[in-house]
Amino acid sequence: MNFKMSILVRTDLKMGRGKMVAQGAHAAVGAAMETLKRKPEWFEQWEMGGAAKIALKVESLEQLMQLTQKARSLGITCFTVADMGLTQVEPGTITAGAIGPAPENLVDQITGKLKLL
């Protein structure tokens, strides 16, 4: 079974590329740490399989929250990033999220139709 993580970055915020990368990285690390705690066997399988990650666009906070809610309902770990607001967005703005690592077929049920970042 293959495992992967989907990194979701909000495009409606018009963040610069560097900011988007940093926010996606925060989300990926947070989701990986949560999965390591909650589902260590999934984390291990993901890591052993190359730690696959895919960066995807989400168009709004609402879309990001709907996707993470659906993932949680399937038992998949999620993480969202609330920015400190030191550079490009207001404090507390949710900029990105990550779903997984989890079995690829489950992640694809949630994020399979999104466009690459």
N, C-alpha and C positions, 0 to 999 in steps of 0.2 A: 504494500500500500504506500502511495506517495503522500507526502505532507507538504503544506506550503502556508505562507502567510500573505495576506493582502494588506497593503498599506494604502490608506485612503486619505487623499489630500484635497482640501476644499479649494476649488478654483474661483469661487465667487469673491474671495477675499483679496484677490489680485496681489498676492505676496510675490516677492522676488524669488528667483530660482533658488538662491542660497537658503532663503528662509523656508521655502517649501521642502528642500532636502533636509534641513535641520529638524523641522517639525515631523516629517515622516520618520526620521531616525529616532526621535524621541518616542514616537508611537510604536515603532518596531521593537525597541529595547523594552519598553513597558509591557507590551504584549508577550514578548518572550519570557520576561521575568515572571509574569503572572501565570503563564502556562507551565513554567518550570515548577512553580509552587503547587498549582492545582491539578495538573495532568503531566507529571514528569515523564510518563511513558510516551506521550505525544511529543514533548520537547525533544526527548532522546531520539525518537524516530526521525523527526524533522532535521535535527542536527546531523545525524548520521547520513541522511539522504542529501546533504548539501545545503541545508537551511534555505530552501527556495523562498524568494520574496518577489512580489510583483507590486509595482506602484501604479495606482489607479486614480482617476479623477472622480470627485463627487462635486455636485453643483451647489450644495447648500448644507447648512447645519441640519435641516430636517432630513435630508437624504442620508447624511452620515448617521444620524441617530436611529433612523429606521433600519439601516443595515446592521448596526451593532446590536439593536434590540432583537432582530431576527437571528443573528448569530448566537446571542445568549440563550434564546429559546431552544436552540439546537445543542446547547451545552458547549459552545465554543468560547474560549477566552477572547475578550476584547479589551482594548485600551484606547482612551481618547486623551488628547493633549489639550489642556487649558493653558494658553500662553501667558507668560508673565507680563507681557505688554511693554517691554523695554525698547522695542524697535518699530515694527510696522503695523501692529494691530493693538487694539485696546486690551487692557488687562482682563484676563478671564475668558478671552475669545477662544472657542474650541476650533482649532485649526486643522487637526488631522486625527486619524485613528488607525488602528490595526486590528485585523481579525485573524485569529490563529496564533501560532501554528496549529493546524488541525488537518485531518484527512482532506486531501485535495478535492474529492467529490463533494464534501460538505461545504468547503469554502466556495467552490464554484457555484453551488446552489444560491449563494448570497451575492457574490460579486462577479459572476461569470459574464454578465452583460455590460459591465462598466468599461469605459475606454481607458487605454493606457495613458499615464501621465506624460 
